[in-house]
Amino acid sequence: MKDHEHWSRHAADWIAWARTPGHDAFWAYRDAFAAFVGKGEGRAVDVGCGEGRVSRLLKECGYQVTAVDPVAQLVEAAREAQSADQYRVAAAADLPFADESFDLTVAYNMLMDVEDVPAAVREARRVLRPSGTLIVSIVHPFTDRGRFANEAPDAPFVLEGSYFGRERFEGTEERRRARDAFRRLVAAA
């Protein structure tokens, strides 16, 4: 609920921000991501679609796209932009699709904003055909959940509201263990 409330409150800001070319790193690596996905012709689901920019990219790659997000305002923005072929309001941990419905499941920079990551990954796998592809992208918690304390070259990085908790990322060993735990979670799905 915490994430749904946050994104519902900030949906209009996110829509404006995500649609501003060059505003964030997506625009710098958009073409590389499209090349990574490659040309396709099957069914794709964009889980946590936001306003639909990844859905639009998947359509450009040739997929028949279903855009899914738990925030109705974001799904409506994706629909208005004709980002996908179909749209659903649903949580990542409870996708309203039959088993093995998609050739491609994409969870692009959204799993770090999901409260029940294991359930979301299981659902992404459940709706994927056995021969399908799962693409997961997450932002690094240090670049998404914090800031430098000041402009000094040696300023400490201060975490703000990380779901993992600040203590989990204090040392290099803790960062490695958190990264490895996430990899194991995705591999197990």
N, C-alpha and C positions, 0 to 999 in steps of 0.2 A: 504494500500500500504506500510506503514511503516514496518509492520511485514514481508510482502512478500519480500521486499528489504533486510531486515536484514537477514532472513533465506536463501535467495538466495546467499547473500554474504558469509555466514558462513556454507553453506551446507557441504562442504568437511570436515571442522573441526568437525561439529556435527556427521557426519557419522563415522569418526575415533573415536571420544569420546564415542559415544553410543555403539560402538561395542567392547569396551575395558572392558572385565569382571572386575567387582569390582571398576570401575572408579567412579561410582556415586551411589546414594542410591537405584536406581532401582534394582541393583543386590542383595541388602540386603533384599528387600521385594518382589522380583520377585515370589518366590514360594507361599508366602502368597496371592499375587494378583491372581495367577493362582487358588489357592484354593477358593478364594472369587468368581471368575468368575465361577468356576466349570466346569464339563463336559457338553458339549452341542453338538447339532447336527444341528442347524439351520444356518441361514445366519447372519453374523456379518459384521459391517462396522467399521473400525478403522479410525476415522476422525482426521486428522492431524497426519498421520502415521509416519512422519519423515522417518528414514531409515528402519523402519519396525520391530523393536524389539517387540512391543506389538502385531502387526499382527502375528508374528511368535508364540507368546505365545497363542494367540487365536486359531491358527491352532492346536497347541498341545492340546488344550482343546477340540478339535473336531469340531470346527466351520468351515464353508465355509466362507472365509474372503475376503472382498474387502478393499483394502488399498487406502486411499484418502489423498492427501496433495496438497496445492497450488503450491509447489515448484517442478518443473519437475525433477530436479537433485535428490531430495530426493525420489520421486516415482521411478525413475530409479534405485536407490540404493536398494530400497525395492524389486523391480522386480529381480534385479541381485542376491539378496540373497534368492529368492523364498519365500518371507515372506508371500505372500497371494495367493489367487486363481485368483483375478482380481485386476486391478490397474486403478486409475483415477487421473488425475490432476484437482483439483477443490478446491475452497475456501469453508470453513466450512459454510459460510452464503449462499451458492448457490450450494447445493449438486445436482448432475445430476442423481437423482434416482426418481422413482415413489413413490408416497405416500405408506406407510406401506410395504416397501420392505424388512426390516430386523427384525430379532428376537432379535438382540443385537446391540446397538449402543454404541461405546466407544469413549469418548473424554478424552484421557489420557494426563494430564499435557500439555494441549495446549490452553485451553480457555483464560488463562491469556495473551496469545500472539495474540489474535484475537481482531481487532478493534471494530467490531460490535457483541459483545457477545450476546445480545438478538436475533439477526438474526441467529447466529450460533446455539443457543439452540433451537430455533423454527425449524430450519432445521433438527437438530438431532431428534427431536420429530416427525416431519412430516414423516421421512423415517422409523420410528419405527412402527412395528405392534402394535395394541392395547394391546396384551398380552405380548409384548416385554419388554426388560429391557434396561434402559439407565444407563450407568456407567460414571460418571464424576469424574475426579481427577484433582485437581489444586495444584500447589505448593504455599506455603505461601509467600506473597510478601516480607516478611522480609528475607527469606532464598534465594529467587531467585533474588531479585532486589537490593541487598545492601551488605554492609560489615561493620565490626567493624572498627572504626576509627584508632585503634591501638591495641596492644597486652595486654593492661592493663585490669584487671578483670572488671573494671567499665567503660570501653570504650563505648562511645555512638555508636549506630547503625546508619549508614548513608545510606539512600535510594538513589539508583542511577537509574534514568530513569523509575521509576514506572509509568505505564499508569494511575494509579489512582491519582498520584500527591502526593508529600511528605506530604503536609498539611492534606491529608485525613487520615494519619496514625500516626500523632503526639501523640495522646492520646489514652488511652484504650477504651474510649467510641467510638471514630472514628473507631477503628479497629473492634469493635463489630458491629457497624452499617454497615460497608462495608461487613463483613462476612454475616450478616443477609440479606443484599440486594442481595447478590449473591445467597443465599439459596432461597429467594423468586423468583428470576429470573428462577432458575432451576425448582422449583415447579410449576411455572406458565406455563412452556412449556409443 
